[in-house]
Amino acid sequence: MTTSSSEYVTLVSGDGFEFILPRSTACVSGTIRRMLEPTSNFSEAITGRCVLENISGIVLEKVCEYFCYNEKNKDQVNVPDMDIPPELCLELIMAADYLNT
Amino acid sequence: MYSNNISAAQIHQDYQRRVRESERQQTQAVVEPATRNDEDDEANASETPEQKKRKRRESAAVQKIKQSKEFARRKARRTGEPNGDDNTIAREMLYEKARPMPGQLENCEICSKRFTVTPYSKTGPNGGLLCAKCSKDLEDKEKKSKPRKRGPRSGRRQNQSNLLDGVTQRGAQSLVETCTKKVADNINDIEEFGDLPSPLLHRLSQILSKRRALNSRTLNLFLRPDLDSINIYDCAKLETDDFQKIFAFMPGLERINLRFAGQMKDNVLEYIMNRDLKISHLQLDATNLISDGCWRLFFHKYGLRLKSLKLSNLDFSLDDDTVEEMCMSCNGLERLKLEQCWKVGDRSLRAISTLASLEHLSLSMIREVNNDNLLGIIDNLGPNLRTLSLEGFPAADNRLLEHIHNRCHLLSKLRFTGNTICTDNGFVELFRDWTNPPLEYVDLSSTRDVDNTNPDGPPEPVGLASQGFIALMKHSGPRIRVLNIASCRHVSHAALEEVFSGDKRYPHLQELDVSFHTSIDDYLVKHILRSCPAIKKVVAFACFNIQEVQVPVGVALIGGLKAQDPIIVEGEFQGHMGC
């Protein structure tokens, strides 16, 4: 109950890895933003913990990297694409589609 | 030469020696072995006759070099540099010549191995020559360090490319888009897409088609029995069997969109008929190997199911008889597009006018047709039509606009381009008191008089001109989203100023094409940007009076600017506008 408006949120992968990110960074994802919407009364919003069952730790790590990358390059022109290992890209594309990023 | 015991040569030699000595003390530079020997000799006060002879020979050679053209060239290049004095340059040249010639043996400067000098031998860090292996290492090192030297690229080319696509987004691309591109990059290593959602498949198909990477192998990735639509924008590399494969693997297909499908033949269409697929939306491009007989059979058997039919770039089939059969059979057709079909003529138009359920009609004609047939279409179908696109009717006259005015009341999109007969007054009459709600999409480009000997046009303006444009914006201004008036050359500066002046607002206008309007200038662009708060894209090719415009963030101004890069203003645009 105490962390509902805390500055940081925790993302948990299906295989149990936890990633702690600033709230604004995690909200790059539309899905996570709606999960954490304070008025929604979802358990994620109350605890500040999003469990993403269908995303593995390796993929979620890359997703978090993208969140930070997006935050860092906000309002800049000529942003180069983030480097993505080819073997991850199909899983990542599914995760990205799910997370609406 | 010898008079009064003074020798010019002697004076010169003494001078040279002094110069050399002072130079050696100053720089202590490491020079070629020959030079070192030479200077050691000079350091000795007592010189043997042999050494003196050698020195004389050297100074003679230096003297000779000083008169050569190469010397003059080098001197000119190095004036102002610290080591630019005559003797240094001349001596440099002398010892350069003394370097071993290709074919000679030499010791490598780095690894000290003996090797044969070739024209490819590199010069080492201290001026000596390097063996083949060390030369290669050095070259590799240079190659590696080069890209780092270039520094961050400006990306101007990419910027302009994005701009042409209307992309002005700032910040990073979405992760989905980045990944999609990455998948497309590695398409040849991918076995299957898994259960990728349909919109992502569509996007991948677009990217791969654009890169011309869709072939028999990559097509397999898109064949998913659970999906009801397929979109392949470039089928040029697919064979007849591949098309058959699409319909064999995807029995649930309802929407088909195959472009550049040149190898699609009769037997594919026959296969579709035999499989009894539930196709309701069919879009085929360039399927010229399908015969008229097969088309007719297809329409006859399948026509009732079709809701949408779009055929384009057919130059060999689809004649009037086939279109007549189509219009008789396809009674449920809501959307029809016939674009660049060479054999479609007057009889086809008469047949199309019987398609009572049609809501969207798009015709782009190659053949010349009788105006009355076009008017017949508007009369019969007009009341139902929601979108109407007419291209390639250069001879249609004001009666067409009149009929549209009288019969069409549901239109949201109107395209009528490339006409040289309809007058400005006709357009005024069309838009004045039209019961149709405001249009969202208007394309009246290239409606103008084309007489090279009379660039200003006749006294009564032809095409969409000043009054017509004002009437159009008065009618459709509140809802208009896309407006194309490219090449409507008789629209005056005053009319544009009136439309986009002070307090007028077009809240939904996002895309505007004003190419070839030479009256558009910086002042008008400012007003356009101010009166269209939602504007995203202004196309202004050949608008030579646009010189320096401040383009706000998020707006793509394409063409027009004499400056190569659009100037981007940070922050709120309205705040900057003092006028």
Boltz contact constraints between the chains, C-beta under 6 A:
constraints:
  - contact:
      token1: [A, 66]
      token2: [B, 175]
      max_distance: 6.0
  - contact:
      token1: [A, 69]
      token2: [B, 172]
      max_distance: 6.0
  - contact:
      token1: [A, 70]
      token2: [B, 172]
      max_distance: 6.0
  - contact:
      token1: [A, 73]
      token2: [B, 171]
      max_distance: 6.0
  - contact:
      token1: [A, 73]
      token2: [B, 172]
      max_distance: 6.0
  - contact:
      token1: [A, 74]
      token2: [B, 171]
      max_distance: 6.0
  - contact:
      token1: [A, 75]
      token2: [B, 170]
      max_distance: 6.0
  - contact:
      token1: [A, 75]
      token2: [B, 171]
      max_distance: 6.0
  - contact:
      token1: [A, 77]
      token2: [B, 170]
      max_distance: 6.0
  - contact:
      token1: [A, 78]
      token2: [B, 155]
      max_distance: 6.0
  - contact:
      token1: [A, 79]
      token2: [B, 172]
      max_distance: 6.0
  - contact:
      token1: [A, 81]
      token2: [B, 178]
      max_distance: 6.0
  - contact:
      token1: [A, 84]
      token2: [B, 182]
      max_distance: 6.0
  - contact:
      token1: [A, 86]
      token2: [B, 186]
      max_distance: 6.0
  - contact:
      token1: [A, 89]
      token2: [B, 179]
      max_distance: 6.0
  - contact:
      token1: [A, 89]
      token2: [B, 182]
      max_distance: 6.0
  - contact:
      token1: [A, 89]
      token2: [B, 183]
      max_distance: 6.0
  - contact:
      token1: [A, 92]
      token2: [B, 179]
      max_distance: 6.0
  - contact:
      token1: [A, 93]
      token2: [B, 179]
      max_distance: 6.0
  - contact:
      token1: [A, 96]
      token2: [B, 175]
      max_distance: 6.0
  - contact:
      token1: [A, 96]
      token2: [B, 176]
      max_distance: 6.0
  - contact:
      token1: [A, 96]
      token2: [B, 179]
      max_distance: 6.0
  - contact:
      token1: [A, 97]
      token2: [B, 176]
      max_distance: 6.0
  - contact:
      token1: [A, 101]
      token2: [B, 174]
      max_distance: 6.0
  - contact:
      token1: [A, 101]
      token2: [B, 175]
      max_distance: 6.0
